[in-house]
Amino acid sequence: MWNFDEVINRENSSCIKYDFREEVFGRADVIPMWVADMDFRTPTFITEALSARLEHEILGYSYRPDGYFSSLTGWIAARHGWDVRREWIEFSPGVVPALNMCTLAYTGPGDEIIIQPPVYTPFHGAVLDHGRKLVHNNLLETDNGWVMDREGLQRLITPATKMLILSNPHNPVGRAWTREELIELAEICHDKKIVILSDEIHSDLILPGSRHIPLASVSEKAAAITVTCMAPSKTFNLAGLSTSSMIIPDPLLMEKYRRTLVGLHLHLGNIFGNVASEAAYTHGQEWLDELMQYVQGNVDLVVDFCHEHLPQIKPVRPEATYMIWLDCRAMGLSGQQLQQFFVDKAGVGMNEGSRFGPGGEGFMRMNLACPRSVVKKALRQIESAINS
Ligand SMILES: Cc1ncc(COP(=O)(O)O)c(C=O)c1O
């Protein structure tokens, strides 16, 4: 019913993905397959709700109404089978701001925070920018895909370890962590009194055959130590509206988060974020199912194309997110050379793997949230560059 094939010109719309290409890649004409931002038209159930709110022509201070909370709890129950109570919910103007606020709320200068690279670049900054010690528990690449290193984690924990930041599902390797993996992680961290900040911003972007398990839902121990970030911003491409939610079942962890949020005066949020979030979570089920079917088609296209025409590139089939992690190590190039090759020779702008930390070198992250014709064009350009 929804048309994801439509190509919409986003140039000169103050859009980072298109209008910053010159700054980021040195060329304004690369096919933009980098930042996690989708090229699909915002669904009408969201734009109509925004227009309706504009009919009241006063935009003063506002609060999040009951419908904001009930649409979110209804969505999480329906999609992820997790019953969230309203008093567990707090606001954040974004997930990256939340990562930084949680560092301030739950750790002190010099404390250790564990992340599991290769992982979303701002995880690194959320630790280092506040004078905390960054500890890497590198993911392991196995024959069955990327997994967390349980033994490594146990070895790395010290009395100074106060927090672990989890990407669930994991950006960029595309894993949707299983219940067993999450139970095990929560056991280890609970025993050592480590807070887990579970960034679940990609939780709705689950590809057919996989499932999202909210970390806090797997056990009482998990609920006691988990601070979850969720948002409509990736799911419905609403990042420009700066609206996300924190779900914190433990009252003491909630109090510490809230004190930080209110202390920075970031708790008010904004009218359009509230309206769009409620509309998305109330009406978005079908649209999202169709979106993920479409993304799956793009994933299949990349996997099949590389298999047939680009044996040097081995895509890691994602279980979640609209990104695909391309193993380009057989091309024998450094990270910087890979980036140069894809930009200068192929005209395709992606995220270079080493930017995600150890384990990322030799990989590229490609954003597939765009019309299929764009993916085809990018693949053909890469093929001609490799063969020329
Ligand atoms: C894992 C992860 N967390 C957070 C974000 C961004 O969050 P926000 O725009 O709400 O700050 C992204 C965006 O790509 C992401 O991949």
Ligand as a Chemical Component Dictionary entry (heavy atoms), coordinates in Angstrom:
data_LIG
# 
_chem_comp.id                   LIG 
_chem_comp.type                 NON-POLYMER 
_chem_comp.pdbx_formal_charge   0 
_chem_comp.three_letter_code    LIG 
# 
loop_
_chem_comp_atom.comp_id 
_chem_comp_atom.atom_id 
_chem_comp_atom.alt_atom_id 
_chem_comp_atom.type_symbol 
_chem_comp_atom.charge 
_chem_comp_atom.model_Cartn_x 
_chem_comp_atom.model_Cartn_y 
_chem_comp_atom.model_Cartn_z 
_chem_comp_atom.pdbx_ordinal 
LIG C1 C1 C 0 22.675 2.922  18.118 1  
LIG C2 C2 C 0 22.229 4.333  17.888 2  
LIG N1 N1 N 0 21.930 5.124  18.937 3  
LIG C3 C3 C 0 21.517 6.410  18.764 4  
LIG C4 C4 C 0 21.402 6.971  17.510 5  
LIG C5 C5 C 0 20.980 8.397  17.330 6  
LIG O1 O1 O 0 20.148 8.812  18.336 7  
LIG P1 P1 P 0 19.554 10.288 18.381 8  
LIG O2 O2 O 0 19.452 10.804 16.995 9  
LIG O3 O3 O 0 18.227 10.093 19.060 10 
LIG O4 O4 O 0 20.491 11.079 19.246 11 
LIG C6 C6 C 0 21.710 6.178  16.399 12 
LIG C7 C7 C 0 21.621 6.770  15.047 13 
LIG O5 O5 O 0 22.041 6.206  14.082 14 
LIG C8 C8 C 0 22.129 4.842  16.586 15 
LIG O6 O6 O 0 22.444 4.053  15.552 16 
# 
loop_
_chem_comp_bond.comp_id 
_chem_comp_bond.atom_id_1 
_chem_comp_bond.atom_id_2 
_chem_comp_bond.value_order 
_chem_comp_bond.pdbx_ordinal 
LIG C1 C2 SING 1  
LIG C2 N1 SING 2  
LIG C2 C8 DOUB 3  
LIG N1 C3 DOUB 4  
LIG C3 C4 SING 5  
LIG C4 C5 SING 6  
LIG C4 C6 DOUB 7  
LIG C5 O1 SING 8  
LIG O1 P1 SING 9  
LIG P1 O2 DOUB 10 
LIG P1 O3 SING 11 
LIG P1 O4 SING 12 
LIG C6 C7 SING 13 
LIG C6 C8 SING 14 
LIG C7 O5 DOUB 15 
LIG C8 O6 SING 16 
# 
